[in-house]
Amino acid sequence: MAVGVTVSDLTEGTLIANLGFETVKHPHPMFHGDTLYVETEIVEKRDSKSRADCGVVRFRHIGRNQDGTVVIDFQRTVLLKKRPVAHA
């Protein structure tokens, strides 16, 4: 659910693949009727070594419930299409 919340803001139309999920922590449970809010930090980015038109990005997602309590904290690495470079 936490990844799905971020798609329209971060990866819609550019995601090639989820490469991995790391350090997944669930420090507090979610309950029926809770609202999930997710904030994302870009931890690392680099050019893809195998695809010149792509980059590898590692995100840290922190999910909080309606009270601000952290309910999930994890890192996700993805392969994304790069923005085309305009040549003058």
CORFEN-V878489 format. One record per residue. N is the residue number from 1. OMEGA is omega as a letter, one per 20 degrees, with the letter a starting at -180 (* if undefined). Layout:
N_OMEGA ; N_OMEGA
//
This chain:
1_a ; 2_r ; 3_a ; 4_r ; 5_a ; 6_a ; 7_a ; 8_r ; 9_a ; 10_a ; 11_a ; 12_r ; 13_a ; 14_a ; 15_r ; 16_a ; 17_r ; 18_a ; 19_r ; 20_r ; 21_a ; 22_r ; 23_r ; 24_r ; 25_r ; 26_a ; 27_a ; 28_a ; 29_r ; 30_a ; 31_r ; 32_a ; 33_r ; 34_r ; 35_a ; 36_r ; 37_a ; 38_r ; 39_a ; 40_r ; 41_r ; 42_a ; 43_a ; 44_r ; 45_r ; 46_r ; 47_r ; 48_r ; 49_a ; 50_a ; 51_a ; 52_a ; 53_a ; 54_r ; 55_r ; 56_a ; 57_r ; 58_r ; 59_r ; 60_r ; 61_r ; 62_r ; 63_r ; 64_r ; 65_a ; 66_r ; 67_a ; 68_r ; 69_r ; 70_a ; 71_r ; 72_r ; 73_a ; 74_r ; 75_a ; 76_r ; 77_a ; 78_r ; 79_a ; 80_r ; 81_r ; 82_r ; 83_r ; 84_r ; 85_r ; 86_r ; 87_a ; 88_*
//
